[in-house]
Amino acid sequence: MFKYYFEGIKNVEIFPIISLIIFFTFFLGMIVWLLVMKKSYVDKMKNMPLQSEDEPNESKSFLL
């Protein structure tokens, strides 16, 4: 059924390529973000569920 709708769209064969590029770029960006993340941020996030309300947060830096 959808095959007939897609046949009428000009340059429809580019859509799967664009989707793959967006998908690959997102996960590549996530990998890069994980590699450049500070260890102190990872430790802070790891201990967050165990931290009580009266303990102060050390820093507000989320990335570098």
N, C-alpha and C positions, 0 to 999 in steps of 0.2 A: 504494500500500500504506500509506504513512504518513498519507495523507490521512484515512483512516478512524480512525486513532489520534488525530490532532489534532482531529477533529470532536468527540470525547468530552471534551476538555479544556475546562473552563470558562474564559472570557476569554482564549483562546489568541491573539486578535488583538493583545494588548498586548505579546507577546514581541518581535516585530520592532521595535516602537517603543522598548522598553527597550534592546535591543541597539544600535540606532542612537544612542541617547543616551549609552550607555557608550562606544561607539566615538568619537563626536564629543568627549566630555568628555576622554578620554585624549589625543587629538591636540591639542586646545586647550590642555590642561595642559602638554604637551611644548613647544608654541610659546611659551607664557608663560615656561616655565623657560628656554628658549633666549634669550629677550629680556632676562631679568633676570640672566643669568649674567655673572659678572665676566670681563673680558678676561684677567686674570692666570690664572684657572683654565683658560680655553681654551688659552692659550699653554703652560701647564704640561702639559696633556693632549696637546697637539700635539707637544711635544718629548719626551714620556716614552719612546717607543721608541728615541730616539737618545741618551738619557741613560745614562751608565755607572753601574755599581753603587756606586762610591765617591763620587759626587756627592750631596750632601745634598738633601733635599726642602725647598723654601722654606716651604711652609705646608701645613696639614692642612685648610684650609677648602674645602668642596666646593661650597657654594652662594654665599651673599652674603658 
